[in-house]
Amino acid sequence: MLEALPPNNAAFVMRVTCMPAVALRIVDVIVESFDPAETAAAAFERSGSESWGVEAYFGTAPEETRVRMLIAVVAGAEIARAASFDRVDSRDWVTHSLAGLAPLRVGRFLIHGEHDRDAVSVQEIGIEVEAALAFGTGRHGSTRGCLSLLAAVAKRRRPRAVLDIGTGTGILAIAAARTFRLAVKAGDIDPVAVATAQANAKRNRVAGFVRPVLARGAAHPTLRNGAPYDLVFANIMAAPLRSLAPALRQILAPGGTIILSGLLLCDVPGVIDAYGAQRIRLIRRLDIDGWATLLMKRGNAQRLRKFSASALSVPRTAE
């Protein structure tokens, strides 16, 4: 999943407070500008306030001037000057992350921490993710887009086989397992992500359905043996998504659906072309907070138009 995991030895933090839209822009520019193995960033609501907090954690001391310059580009000089930099230990990371996370609703899904279990209604599908386990907590526009399109697909059909490539914290795999009550194959290139997804699957009582493996793309026997898939998630980034197009077509069942995300708006045409060359066509697009999520299907154009018109009532821009 696109959302980053925290640096293994997060020792430095940048904090700033601003309005929600600005906070999301700051997170995006930091995530795009630094190595995800060394840096993680999040925006979150502040209790009792209209403003949001932004926190960026670094494995090594950041160049404050560079960080302030990046913030100034997307948020203005005043907010850049207001940013504070501190040295923290790992316990501070966990405490601050958990304290700032309010439950997040995306359709029927409610993403929450242990402290908000009681917030899940009987009509909702709760997905419990602890910041202590992983940084990806479902707030990113790409994750929200994937969940929204998953909900739309679920109204139309019940897939027989589901795959989540780049599972990260496992949110999408867990959501699919909870929705369809079936086993979901999942993999990630990062061993920390695999361990995190396993822990989250257990926390959400779907450990028997979601058993992530360490894999680059779908290059793992467990993932290949689960093909063909009726539904595939790949919430990573544009370059690997384009390179994966031929491999994903091989494991996608005829008429199967694929949800792609982790895309900046400028990335969309290239990804659509790469999958179009594999006879996988776009049938729906969601743009959330500057990130695009694509719903695509392997099949002929006539069937795609019918599916899009009759099944997917999700607006182009959500939330």
N, C-alpha and C positions, 0 to 999 in steps of 0.2 A: 504494500500500500504506500501511496506517496508520502503520507505524513511521516516525519522523521522520528526515529528513536533517539533518546537522549545520548549524548556522548558518554562512553563508559566511565570516564573520569571527569564529569562536568565539574569544573572548579571556578568558573567565572560566569557572571550573569549580567545582562543589561536589562533594565526595567524602564518602562515609560507608560504614562497614562494618556489616553486620547479618546476620541469618539470611535464608535465601532468600525465604520468604513475605513477610517484612517488606520486603525489598528490592524485590520486585515491586510492592507497594503504594505505595512511595515513587515508583517510576518512573511508575506510573499517575497519581498525583495531580499530579506535575509536568507530565507530558504534557498532562493535562486542564486545567491551570491557566495555562499560558503559551502564547504565540503560537508555533506550530511552526516558523515562519520564523525565529524568534530563539532558540529553545531546543530542545535534544535531550537525552534521558536514556536510560540503559541500566543494566541489572543484569547482572552476570556472575559466574561462579564464580571463586574464588580458589584457585590451585593449592595443594594440601596442607592445605586448611582447609575446615571445614564452613560457614563464613560466606561471604557474597557481598559484592562491592563494588558500590556505586552511584556513577555519575558523571553529573552534569548539566552540560551546556555551554550557555553564554549568549553571545549576540552583544553584549549590553551588560551593564554591571555590575548584578547582581540585587540586590533589596532583601533582605539577609540575614535580617532579622527576619521578613519574609513567608515566605521559604523555610523557615525553621525552624518557623514556625507550621504550615505545611502538613505538614511531616514529623511534627511532634508529634501532629497529628490522626490519622495513620494508623500511626505507629510509636512514639509515646510521647515524653515530654519528654527522657528520658535520651539517646536516639538523636539527637534534634534538636540537643541541645547538643553532641554529638560530631561533628556535620557540620563539615567544614573548607571554606573558600573560598579560592581562589587565582586569580591571573592567569596565563594560559598563552598560548603561541602555537600556531599550527596544527600544528606538528610534534609538540608535546606531545599534541594530540588524537589524531593517528594512532598514535603510539607506545603510549599507554595503551590505546587501543581494541583494537589488535592483540594486545597482551600479555595482555589479560584474556579473550579469546574462546577457549573450548574447543569442540571439535566438538559439534554438537547433532544427535541422531538423532530423526527423526519418522517412524516406520514404516520404509520402505525408503530414505528420504531422509537424507542426512548433509550438514548445512550446515557448512562449514569454511572456514578461511583457507588461504592458500598454504602456510603453515608446517605444515599438517596434511593435505596431499594423500595421504600414505602411510596415513592412517587409514581411507581408503575401501576397503571389501572388494569383492570381485567381485560379491557379491549386492546391493550398495547402489548407489543413484543419488547420486553426489556433486554438491553444488552449492557452488561456490567463490565466496565473497563477501568482499571486502576492506573492512575498516572505513575504509581510506584513501579508498575510492571513495564510500561511502555509510554512513549510520548504521544503516539498516535491515538487521539481520543475522539475522532469522528467529527471534529469541528471544521476540518478543511473542506472547501467547496467541492473538491473532487469526490471525497467520501460521501458527502451529502447527496451529490448527484447520483452516485452509484446506488445508494439506498433508495432514492426516489424512483429510479428506473427499475430497481428490483421490485418495488411495490407495484409498479405498473405492470410488469411482466407477470407477477403472481396473480393478478386479476384475470389474466388471459389463459394461463396454462400452468401445469405442474410438471417441471422438468424431471427426467429420470436420472440424469447425471449432471453434476455441477462441479466446476473447477474454479479456484481462486488463485491466480498467478500474482506473486508479489503480495502475499497476504498481510504482511506487516503485523499489526496487533490482532489480526484475525476477525475484525469487525464484520466484513462482508461475508466471510465463510460462516460465521456464527449466525448472522442474520438470515442467510439462506437456509441453514440447517434448522433454525427455529421456525422459519416460515413453512418449509416443505416437509419437515420431519424426515429427512433423508441424509445419507452420508455425503459430505462435501469434501472433495479432494482439494488440498491447499499446499502451496510451496512458497519458499522465499529464498533469495540468495544469501541472506544474512542469518547466521546461526542465532544471534540474539533475537531477531524477529521470530524465528521458528519456536524458540523456547517461550517467548512471550505469547504467541498465538496458542501454543499448547496450554499454558497456564490460564489464559482467558477462556478457552474452550471448556476447561474443567470448571472454572468459576461460573460459567453459564450453563452448566449441566449438559453439555453436548460433546464431551470428550470422546464418547463412542462414535460420534458422527464426524468430528473434525480432528484429523490427526496430521498436522502439517509436517512436511519433509523439507530438507535442505535441497534446493534445486535452482538451477538457472533456467528460467522460463518453464517449459514443461519437460525438460530433459532429465527425467527421473523415472525409473520403471513403475513406481506406484502411480504416477500421474499419467504416463502413457497407457498403462494397462486399464485405466478407468475410461478411456475413450471408447466410442465417440461421446462427446458432451453436448447436451441440449442447451446449457447455459454456462458461459465462461465470463469471469471477471478478470480484467487486467488493469489495475489502477497503479500505473508506474509513471513513465514519462515518455515523451514523443519519440525519441530516438530508438529505445528498445522496443516500443510498440510497433514502429515501422519494420524493424528487423525481424520481429516475431510473426509478422503477418503470414508468411508461408507455413510456418509450423503450426500456427493456430488453426489455419484452414484444415490441415490434415487431421486434427483431433476434434473439430467441430462437426457435429452431425448435420446432414442435409436438413435445412430448415432451422438449424440451431441459432441461438441468439448469443451475441457477445456484447458486453458492456465495457467500453474503454474509457479511461480517464487519466488524470494527471497531465492534462493538456492545457497550455496557455492558448488563448483564442487564436493566436497567429499560427499555432501548430496544427490546427484542425484540417486545413486543406490537404497537407501532405499525408496525414494519417488516413484520411478518407480515400485518397488516391492509392495508397499502399494496399489497403484492404479491398478497394474496388478491383484492383488487379487480380485479387484472389476470389472474385465473384462474391464478395461479402459487401452488402450495400447498407448505406445509412438509412434508418427509418425514423430516428428521433434524436434530438440534441437538446441538452440542458446546459445553460450557462449560469454558474453561481459564483459570485465573488471573483470574477475574472478567470475562472477555470471551466473548461468545457468537458462534458461527459457525453459520450456517443453510444447510442443503442443501434447495433448493426445486426444484420441477419444474412445467413447463407441461404439463398433461394432466388427465384426469378422475380423480376420487377413487379409483375402483376400481383403476386402474393404479398410482396412487401408493402405495396400501397394499401391493400386490404387490411393487413395487420396493423399498420400505422393508424389508419382512419378509425378502425373499430375498437382497438384495444388500448391505445395509449393516450389518455386524456391529460397527461402531465404537461404543463405549460413549458415553453422554451426556456424561460427564466423563472426559477423557483426561489422561494424564501427570500 
